Amino acid sequence: RGGDGARAGTGRSLFVVMLRGEAMTRVGLGARLAAVARYVPPGSMVADVGCGDGSLAVYLATVRRCRVIATEASRAALALAARRAATCGAVLELRYGRGLGPLRPGEAGIIIIAGMGGIAISRVLGGRPSGISPRYFVLQPAARAAYLRCWLYARGWKVLDEDLVREGKRFYEILVARPENGETAAKRPAGQGEAPLAQGEVGRVLWEKRHPLLRPFLEQKIAGYRAVLAQAEKGAGPRAAAARARAAAVLTELEALAATCDGGTRGPR
């Protein structure tokens, strides 16, 4: 599962292979993918787009007893997923192809895109083929979550839920979203809906939940923007001035949010 450099598109599936392993082994996930998996009810029809080594797909197939379509644009990664499925006794439908292109209308009620960068995810969603309309998408950007959040808002997508998870020293954000009826590429008129906070760095749902990890998440964001601002202050010219202005504006809003954050005394809904 790559970052924003990952290529996205809508090319058609080149092959489909069904695998069933002989030996069942224990399947486990780290905190990040476990949080993603919680949005998939047992027995669901789910697609894992950009499945990487197949860890999440195998977990969903074996532990949650889901019907899983796992897609990859990398033949090497698809081969790893095939080996993992065989080792763990998982039944997966593995498809080679980019973006949402390998999927057919109506075959997945939930589509997961986890581990790509926020820009790459937005390109995948922007190239969504006609008829690919799951009940919802579970999106877990590895980076540039603010970009993705603003992209969804600008195009009228409904953010149904958001979550935060900490794995090691990193925080990961999860967005559950779906396009509204009549979705267009045009931006919303001013005042329509609720924009994300701090230029997308904090989601409205996370804020309304007062997620238990919200305060340390904000503190890490603030530290990061202070470093960005300090670096930008060394530069000269209009680009440096623009970078300083943006960093200062986001930092001010993040500090205001942190000052009023209750530290998570109310848990997630």
Buried (B, 14 or more C-beta within 10 A) or exposed (E): BBBBEBEBEBBEBEEEEEBEBEEEEEBEBEEBBBBBBEBBEEEBBBBBBBBBBBBBBBBBBBBBEBBBBBBBBBEEBBBBBBBBBBBBBBBBBBBBBBBBBBBEEEBBBBBBBBBBBBBBBBBBBEBBBEEBBBEBBBBBBBBBBBBBBBBBBBBBBBBBBBBBBBEEEEBBBBBBBBBEEEBEEEEEEEEEBEBBBBBBBBBBBBBEBBBBBBBBBBEBBBEBBBEBBEEBEEEEEEEBEEBBEBBBEBBEBBBEBBEEBEEBEEEBE
